[in-house]
Amino acid sequence: MTTEPTVLSAREGAVLTLTLNRPSRLNALDFSLLDALLRELRAAARDAGVRAVILTGAGRAFCAGGDLKALEEAKVPRPGDAFYTLASTFHLCVQEVRWMEKPVIAAVNGVAAGGGFSLALACDLRVMASSATMHQAYTTAGLVFDGGSSFTLPRLVGLARSLELAMLDEPVSAEKAARMGLVSQVVAEEQVVPTAKALAARAAGRAVGAFARAKKLLNGSFEQGLDGQLEAERHAISAAADSPEGREGIGAFLEKREPKFPGA
């Protein structure tokens, strides 16, 4: 019997869509899925033909978080050991998303809870179905954040709102998520992936190298003072100006035409 892949990969031009594919488990994260996701993310990062990546889920969920049943069935002496191992691979996936030198867009087609919440927040942009919800879910289960959401959440909504979400653990509707700044767009459920693909295609046609440098600057901006950030910007804009993208962009501006970026 052929086992269906836990992560589906589909390429349209320069846009790669990765679909978490455990719909019967609401795409909950187990060892197999995370191993597959890590392989796909690393392959996407290396592939120069891929200029934008979309993450979404099969069926009615984006991702319901860690598969607690699978962890219980692992039969390890201490539950913490299973969580530690799962989180180790999950965190490698999050690092790939955060540091990938191309845009990563979450198409949140359904519930994003626990690790699914964290995975969505790790992406650069989020498009959310109007019927979907976000739910940190950790503290209700007696757990704490993983997948980087203790890093991304306060940067998106502030410390006070993050503490409120952690303490009360109330589901966040799409409308509220938009008001809070957790998502970029809210659309009808059937439009989530098409909207994400339109955004990805638009991004893929732009200066992806410049976006990569901007993403690196923004990700690092909370870890150093103004002087350090100014120095990082000085080196980044100099390197960007000397790149093929920079030369084309500057030339197009001076010649009053649309740029044609290499690889776009």
Secondary structure as GFF3:
##gff-version 3
##sequence-region A 1 264
A	DSSP	beta_strand	7	12	.	.	.	ID=ss1
A	DSSP	beta_strand	15	20	.	.	.	ID=ss2
A	DSSP	three_ten_helix	23	25	.	.	.	ID=ss3
A	DSSP	alpha_helix	31	46	.	.	.	ID=ss4
A	DSSP	beta_strand	52	57	.	.	.	ID=ss5
A	DSSP	beta_strand	61	63	.	.	.	ID=ss6
A	DSSP	alpha_helix	68	73	.	.	.	ID=ss7
A	DSSP	alpha_helix	79	99	.	.	.	ID=ss8
A	DSSP	beta_strand	104	108	.	.	.	ID=ss9
A	DSSP	beta_strand	111	113	.	.	.	ID=ss10
A	DSSP	alpha_helix	115	122	.	.	.	ID=ss11
A	DSSP	beta_strand	125	129	.	.	.	ID=ss12
A	DSSP	beta_strand	133	135	.	.	.	ID=ss13
A	DSSP	three_ten_helix	139	141	.	.	.	ID=ss14
A	DSSP	alpha_helix	149	157	.	.	.	ID=ss15
A	DSSP	alpha_helix	159	168	.	.	.	ID=ss16
A	DSSP	beta_strand	172	173	.	.	.	ID=ss17
A	DSSP	alpha_helix	174	180	.	.	.	ID=ss18
A	DSSP	beta_strand	185	187	.	.	.	ID=ss19
A	DSSP	three_ten_helix	189	191	.	.	.	ID=ss20
A	DSSP	alpha_helix	192	204	.	.	.	ID=ss21
A	DSSP	alpha_helix	208	220	.	.	.	ID=ss22
A	DSSP	alpha_helix	226	242	.	.	.	ID=ss23
A	DSSP	alpha_helix	244	254	.	.	.	ID=ss24
###
